[in-house]
């Protein structure tokens, strides 16, 4: 069975014969997409409470060096997404996803058995390589079935569950550490991966039409990638997502050090981190409700300007040396609220003109945004000097950079709704 790209019963009361994902209701479809996204998120955030224990067990004394546990995964996750797009456009979404999830489980269990920091990092890279399939396929499947504001709504609803993972993942990781060593976290990740694999295998139909499958040919691949990379709206919003995601990864990389070394609140780190992450879930829910009425551009552009303003206020406070755990948490929550109104919409705008090459587009965009964000986040994290100034400065700089590329994409104008399919499909560099 394949996707017909006809709207589903979004109230969840039943499916028509023209459902875009036969055999699945709208709510289950959103839930599965969210679970695929969560495979990646939980592999990042559940690690945070265990970084010190892993470092001590494997002989890593430099706290900044422990950040490689996050960055190694992100580089593997981002670096191979460009391959998965071509594979999914040739062989279909479901088989590639099943193989990716199987690899994720195997490499996750291998990490739990590692006895050196180098082996752990190698396993993290391979774990990210396998998990990359979940990102490319989830975006491709959504684009196979929906477009425009409804696609943004689906992504926002999925992001509510996806963002819920960072809320609970550090606490879950901390809970596991109360009863088991750090390897227990990886065993739990493998179990979750197996659950998602079964869900995909039993419930997800193939959403790529047989006639849309593309042979793997060098000329075809380069032509497709050339079209994607030259579509101004698509790549500009991909770069904007990269900047914002990079800022978020900078926070994740240095969060444990900030709460432990700067604010001396290591014991309540999972709780504060969860409260901050909750605001992304709240804003994603708001976006899902408002995007049909207000539009992707108005919501995301306004959120970007607010993000920069809050980061600017935070920078002034950080420079004065008056930042506390409470001012930091309140201002960080405000920026996360803005982030939730940007990411889903930026992604939907970037994908809109590329529906006929959704798999390749998802892989190219995923490669650019994830690798770029991982490097930017690592740069911000490695700048940690015992204060929160480098992190907050990173938020300001990356927010302004995102604004610059959005203005470039929109010809210097913000808040201007228009038909992305008609205009952006022919809008090249």
ABEGO torsion letter per residue (X at the ends): XBBAGBBBBAAGAEBBAABABBGBBAAAAAAAAAAAAAAAAAAAAAAAAAAAAAAAAAGBABAAAAAAAAAAAAAAAAAAAAAAAAAAAAAEAAAAAAAAAAAAAAAAAAAAABABAAAAAAAAAAAAAAAAAAAAAAAAAAAAABBEAAAAAAAAAAAAAAAAAAAAAAAAAAAAAAABBAAAAAAAAAAAAAAAAAAAAAABBBABBAAABBBBBAAAAAAAAAAAAABAAAAAAAAAAAAAAAAAAAAAAAAAAAAAAAAGAAAAAAAAAAAAAAAAAAAAAAAAAAAAAAEAAAAAAAAAAAAAAAAAAAAAAAAAGABBAAAAAAAAAAAAAAAAAAAAAAAAAAAAAAAAAAAAAAAAAAAAAAAAAAAAAAAAAAABAGBAAAAAAAAAAAAAAAAAAAAAAAGGBBGBBBBAAAAAAABBX
